[in-house]
């Protein structure tokens, strides 16, 4: 969700409501990453991956009620999401194949 709000901020900066909510989510995401650094047993890579995945999925889907997202951005983020997912799957299961 935090990555999706970052997408909203990036795509709809002119909307003051989105801008205000997104700033709060970015601060919360930064605090979560800082806390992850100092808490044993918490997977920081999972949180960062979820953040980036949420950002890319939000761009791929867009937010039609707020306005149009350009097609090159949507396709590019979908391609990046698929490529990153494939790379992670190959890295994780490559030795088992």
C-alpha positions in Angstrom: 0.0 0.0 0.0 2.8 2.4 0.8 4.3 1.8 -2.7 0.9 2.5 -4.2 0.7 5.8 -2.4 4.1 6.7 -3.7 2.9 6.1 -7.2 -0.1 8.3 -6.6 2.2 11.1 -5.4 4.4 10.6 -8.4 1.6 10.5 -10.9 -0.8 13.1 -9.4 1.4 15.7 -7.7 -1.1 18.5 -8.6 -3.7 17.0 -6.3 -3.1 18.5 -2.8 -5.0 15.8 -1.0 -2.9 13.0 -2.6 0.2 15.0 -2.0 -0.6 15.3 1.8 -1.5 11.7 2.3 1.5 10.5 0.2 3.9 12.5 2.4 2.6 10.8 5.5 2.9 7.3 3.9 6.5 8.1 2.8 7.4 9.1 6.3 5.8 5.9 7.6 7.6 3.8 5.1 10.9 5.4 6.1 10.2 4.7 9.7 9.4 1.1 9.0 12.7 0.6 7.1 14.6 2.2 10.0 12.8 0.0 12.5 13.5 -3.1 10.3 17.2 -2.3 10.5 17.2 -2.7 14.3 14.7 -5.5 14.8 16.1 -9.0 14.5 14.0 -11.5 12.6 12.4 -9.0 10.3 13.1 -9.4 6.6 14.0 -5.9 5.3 14.3 -7.3 1.8 10.7 -8.4 1.9 9.5 -5.0 3.0 11.5 -3.3 0.3 10.3 -5.8 -2.3 6.7 -5.2 -1.2 7.2 -1.5 -1.4 8.6 -1.6 -5.0 6.1 -4.2 -6.1 3.2 -2.1 -4.8 4.7 0.9 -6.7 5.0 -1.0 -9.9 1.6 -2.7 -9.7 -0.1 0.6 -9.0 1.5 2.2 -12.1 0.6 -0.8 -14.2 -3.1 -0.6 -13.1 -3.3 3.1 -12.9 -5.9 5.2 -11.0 -8.7 5.9 -13.5 -10.8 7.9 -11.0 -8.0 10.3 -10.5 -6.9 10.7 -14.1 -5.1 8.9 -16.8 -1.7 7.3 -16.5 0.4 7.4 -19.6 0.6 4.1 -21.5 4.4 4.1 -21.7 4.6 4.3 -17.9 2.0 1.6 -17.5 3.7 -0.8 -19.9 7.2 0.1 -18.6 6.2 -0.6 -15.0 4.5 -3.9 -16.0 7.6 -4.9 -17.9 9.8 -4.0 -14.9 7.5 -6.0 -12.5 7.5 -9.1 -14.7 11.3 -8.9 -15.3 12.0 -8.5 -11.6 9.7 -11.3 -10.7 11.3 -13.6 -13.3 14.8 -12.6 -12.0 13.9 -13.4 -8.4 12.3 -16.7 -9.3 15.4 -17.7 -11.3 17.7 -16.6 -8.5 15.6 -18.5 -5.9 14.9 -21.7 -7.8 17.8 -21.7 -10.3 19.9 -24.1 -8.3 16.9 -26.5 -8.0 16.3 -26.7 -11.8 
